[in-house]
């Protein structure tokens, strides 16, 4: 049974920053923050869906952008609050597909594959509608997410390893018929193992574009990364920006 924090309760939150350490590298964070700060503009407001421990929200606020967040996990938000500047980030606790916050924003964003934490197409559609409802005219919704890696699945295989590192093993188990994937994390310490399984729903760029259109947004740009690398058929991820039409 899950607690009220879902799959990101105290056990995960306590080691989240360490386990995702490479994502806190300034070489990864700074291009994302610069990209979002540019979209927010001077005096703009930003809304992060799935704000977590503040990997992006805190440095973005450091650029002078007023940042608010939505997150289901109280344990993750407690880690955000404990960091310098964390108290300045307004956070609503709830499902970011449906939870509302006050005011309108220049930019709303979802990073690091977080859109896939919504495990049904309906929930992902709701998320786009929720983001669009928070945007001012001309505002943008930004999503960073991986391109489904199905070319690594030969016929008859449904598992793809993503980590084999001493006492740690990670693999994704795919169900292509439902676009569902479960990430399995196995850790062995002193001969004793722990196992965590987290469900996701992978989503294609064209499918996201249709969700955006249903929410009244239109594609503005798509890149292969935060440094505006070209998006090609070989790209492993994309950063997509949809715009809310102005009045």
N, C-alpha and C positions, 0 to 999 in steps of 0.2 A: 504494500500500500504506500502511496506517495504522501508526503506531508504537504502542508499548504504552500510550500515553496516549490512544489513539483520536483523536477530532477536536479534542481540547483539549490538544495537545502544546505544545512550547516556543513555536512561532510565534504561537499564539493566546494562550497564557498571558502572554506578554511584553506584550501590549497589551490584555488583557482588561478590566482596571479602567478604562482610558482609553476603550475602545470602548463600554463599558457605563456610562459616567460618570453618565448621568441616573438609573440605578438605585441609585447611591450617595448620591443626594440625601437629606439627613436627613428631608425631608418624605415620602419613600417608605420609608426604612429604619425610622424610629422607630415608626410605627404597627405594622409587622410585628413588630418586636422586642417592643413592649409587649404585643401580642396573644399571642405565644408565651411570654413571661415569665409572663403571667397563667395560661396553661394549665400551665406547668411547676410553678408554685406555689413556696412557700418550701421550700428544700432539695431541689427537684426536679432531675432530670437531663434533658437534651435531646439528641436524636440528629438530626443533619442529614444527609440523604441527598443526596449531591452538594454537599459543603461548599465546594468551589472555593477561592477566595482569601479567604473569610471575611467576605463582605459582611454577612451576618446573624449568623454564629457569633460574631464578635468582639464586637460591641455587646451581644449576648445574654449572653455570658460577663461583660461589664462590668456587667450587672444582677445578678450573683451567681449565675447559673445555671451548673451544671457542663455543659459542652457537649462532645460527641464528634461526630466526623464520619466519613463514608465517601466516598471519591472514587477514581475510576479514574486520574485524571491526577496523576502525580507533579509535573509542572511547575506545575500550579495550586496544589498543596499547598505547594510550595516558596515561592510568593508569600505564602501564608498564614503560613508559618513566619517569613518575613522581617519581618512586621509586629509592632508592639508587642502583646504578649499572645498572639502566635500559637503560641508553644511550649506554652502551657497547654491548647491544644485537642488532645485525643487524636484521631488520624486513622488509620483503617484503609484501606490502599490496596486497591481492588477494585471490582467491579461492585456498585452499591448495591442491585440487585435480589436478590442472593444472599449478599453478604458479611456475616458475623456479627461482632459485637463483644461484649465481656463486659458483664454486668450487665443491669439493666432500667431503663426510662426512663419519665418522666412524659409526655413528648411526643416524637414523631418528626415530622419535617417535610420537605417538598419544596417549594421555592419557584421562582419565575421560570420557569415552564413546564418545569422539569427532568424531570418525569415523561415528557414527550414525547421525551426523549433515549433512552428505551427504545423500540425501533422495532418491537416486536411486541406483540400482545395478551398472549401468554404471559408475556413478560418483565414487563409491567405488572402482571399478576396476581401473579407471583412477588414483585414489589416490595411489594405490599400484604401478602402473607403474611409477608415478611421484616420489614416494619415492625411488624405485629401481634405477631410473635414476640419483639420487643424491648420491647414495652410491658408495664408493670405493669397489673394489673386497675384499670380506671377511667382508664387512660392514653388519650391521643388521638393520632391521626395526622392531620396537617394538610397539605393540598395547595393551592398557589396555581398556577392554570393558566388560560390563555385559553380562551374559548369558541370553537370552530371558526368561522371567519369566512366560511363558505361562501355567505352571502347576497351577498358581493361578486363571486361568480363567475357571470357570465351564461352561458347555454347556449353550449357550444362553447369556452369559455375555461377554462384551467387554471392561469393565472399571476396573482398579485396582488402588485403592488409594495408594499414597506413602507419603502423609503428611496430618495430621489432627492436627493442633496446634493452638488453640485459634482462632485468626482471619485469619489463613492461611489454605488453603485447596489445595492439589495437587492430581491429578489423571491422569493416563495414559489411553488413549483410543486407543485400538488396532484394526487393520484391518488385520486379520491373512492371508487373501487371497493375500495381497500385501506386507506383512511384514512391514507395516507402523504403526507408533504409534505417537500420538500427546499428548504431555505433557501439561496439563492445570494447570495454577497457578492462584488461586483466593486469593486475599488479601482484608480484610475488616478493615478499619481504621475509627473510629468515625462514624460508620454506613454507610460508603461509600465503595463500592467495586470496585476493578480493576481486570481485567482478561487478562492473557497473554497465548496464545497457541503457542507452538513451535513444529514443525514436525520433526520426526526422521525416520530412517529406521533401524530396528533391524537386526542383522546378526549373523549367527551361526558360531561356530569355524570351522567346516568343510568347510563352504562356504568361509571363510577368507583364509583357506589353499589353496583352488582352485584359488582364486584371486592372492595369492602369486605366485603360479605356473605359472599363465598366465603372471606375471611380471618377471619371471625368478628367483624367490626366492624359497628357500626351508625351511621347518620348522626345526628350531634348538632346540627349547624348548618351553614348555608351562607350566605355573604355575597357581595356584589358587590365587596368590597375589604377591606383590613385594618382600616379604620375602621368596619367593620360597616355599610356601605351595603347597602340592600336588594338582593337578587339578583332581577332581573327578566328578561323576554324581551329587553330591550335591553342587558343587561350584556355587556361585552366580556371579562370575566374572572370568576373566582369563587375564593373562599377557602372550602374545605370542611373540616369537622372530623368525623372518625369516631371513635367511642369504643369501647374494649375493655370488654365487660361486667365488672363487678366479681364477686368471688367470692360 
